[in-house]
Amino acid sequence: MGEAAGGLIIWTQLLTRMGNCSGKKGGGGDLEDEIDFRGGNVHVITSMEGWDQKVLEANKDGKIVIANFSAAWCGPCRAMAPAYMELSEKYLSLMFLSIDVDDLTEFSSSWDIHATPTFLFLKDGQLLDKLIGANRPDLEKKITMHSIQRHQTTATSTTTQSRTNTEDGWSRRPPSAGVMNSPALWVHDL
């Protein structure tokens, strides 16, 4: 076996141990069935039109997109599906998408997806963050971090809108009761 082929096998084994799949596994049977996200707040993307529609919707609503690039045959992807679904129900201010790399191969390649699962975090169609592998604690940390950032952005917009012009210039009005409960409001002090 050549040195390059041996290196590829070792790399594939390492990725699989880390909770990643880097190549299609054979086997068939139940592993070939698609991952079931029914009951969650996950939008399954099966076409470029579906992707464009959901990203446009997220942009319009000021939401951060979390895109889960996975495969039905990937054990770590299947293991992460319930956690991803649970997180989608907890963080309604974010948009959760799921893309099967086998259904949208060229599209997945255009995002430089080389292992599954890979989670991309996007804002206005631009990549903010990336997580490779089935690591629930790290996924939760990143989702929490991006959820807080989204709320900070929203609070900044709300604070800016709650100003009123006086003779002396701009002064800040106290936030309404609904905004006061937002922890992000207190992060950006004007």
N, C-alpha and C positions, 0 to 999 in steps of 0.2 A: 504494500500500500504506500502511495506517495505521501510525502510530508504534508502537502496541502490537504489531501483527503483525510489524513489522520487528524489534522488540526480542526477540520470542519466537523468531524465526528465528536471530538472532545468538546468543541464549542456548543454543538447541539445538545450533548449530554449535560453540559453545565447549565445552559439556558433552561432545559427541562427541569433540572433539579431546583432552579431558582423560581419556578412557577411560570415558565414561559414555554411556548411551543414555537419552534422555528421552522417546521416543515410539516407537510401533510402526512398524517399517520394512516396506515391502512387499518383494516379491521371490519368496517361496515357495522351492520346491526344498529343498535340504539344510539351509538356514538354519532351516526350520520344524521340523526334527527336534529332539527334546529333547536337552539336554546330557547326555552319558553320564558317570555317576560310578561305573560298575562297577569293582570292584577297589579302590576307596578306602573310607574309613571315613565316608562322607557319607551321611546319611539323607535321601532325597528325600521331601519332604512334599507330599502331593496332596490333603489334606483337613484341616479344622479338627480332626477327631478325631485324625489323625496328629500334628498339631502338639501338641495337648494331651497326648497320650501321651508323646511324646519330651521335652517340657519337664518333665512330671511325673517321668519317669525321671531326667533330668538333675538336678532339684531333690533327688530322693531320694539320688542318688549324690554330691551336692555339686559337680556339674560346671557349668562356665560353658558357655553355649550360644553358638555362632557361627552366625548365620542369614544365609545368602547369598540375597538377593532378586535374581533374575536372570530372563532371558528367552531362549528358544531363538533368537530372531531377532537378538539383541544380540551384535555382534562382540566387544566387550570382555569380555562375560560368557563367551563361548565360549573366548576366549583365556585367561581366568583359571581355567577349569575344571580343567586339569591341575595347576596350582599349588595350588588349593584342595584337590584330592584328595590331593596329595603332603603338604600340611600336616596333613590329617586323619589320615594314617598316622603322622606324626611326633609329633603331640600327642594321644595317646590319652586323656589326662586331661580333654580338652575334648570337647564334643559338637558335631559339625558337621552343620548342616541346610542343605538347599537348597530354596527355594521359587520356583516359576515364577510371576511376577506375573500372567501371563495366566490361569493356572489358578485362582489365589486372589486375584482382583482386589480385592474388598472388604477382605479380610484384609490385603493389602499396603497398601492405602490407610489402614487403621486404624493402621499403623505409620509412616505419613507417608513412604512410599516414593515418590519422584518421579523417580528416575533409577536405572538399573541398570548395573553391579551395585552394590548397597548391602549392606554387611555390618553386622549388628547384633550386639552382644555383650551377653548377658543373664545375670543371676544371679538365681535365684529369681523368674523372670518379669519382673524389672525391668531396664530399659535401663541398661547401664554405659557403653557407648561405641558409636560409629558411624563407619563409613568409607564414603564414597561414591567410587566409581570403581575402575578396574582398575589398582591400584597395588600390585604384589606386595611391594616392600620395606616399604611402610607397613603392609600387611596382616600381613606376618611380624612386624614390630615390635609391633603391637597384640596379635597372638596370643601372642607370647613374653611380653609384659608381663602379659597376663591369665592365662597359664599359671603364671607366677611368683606372681602374687597368689593363685591357687587353692592353690598349694603352701604359701604362707605361712599361709593360713587352715588348711589341713590340719595343718601343723606346729604351729601354735598350739594346735589341738585336741589333738594328740598330746602336746605338752608339758604341757598342763593335765592330761591323763589320766595322765601319768607322775609326778605328784606323790604324795606319801604324807603322811599326817597324823602328826606327832610330838607329843610333850608340849609342845614349844616353839611349836607352830603348824605351818604348812605348810613343808615343805622339798622341794626338787626332787631327784628321782632322776636318775642319768645315763640318757640315752636308750639304747635297745637298739641293737645293731649296725645293724639295718635303718634305724632312724630317724636314726642318727648321720650316715649318708651323705646325708641330705636337706639341701641348701643352705639351704632356707627355715627350718630349725630354728634356725640361727644368726642369722637376721634378727630374730626376736622373742625377745629375751633377757628372762627374767622376773626 
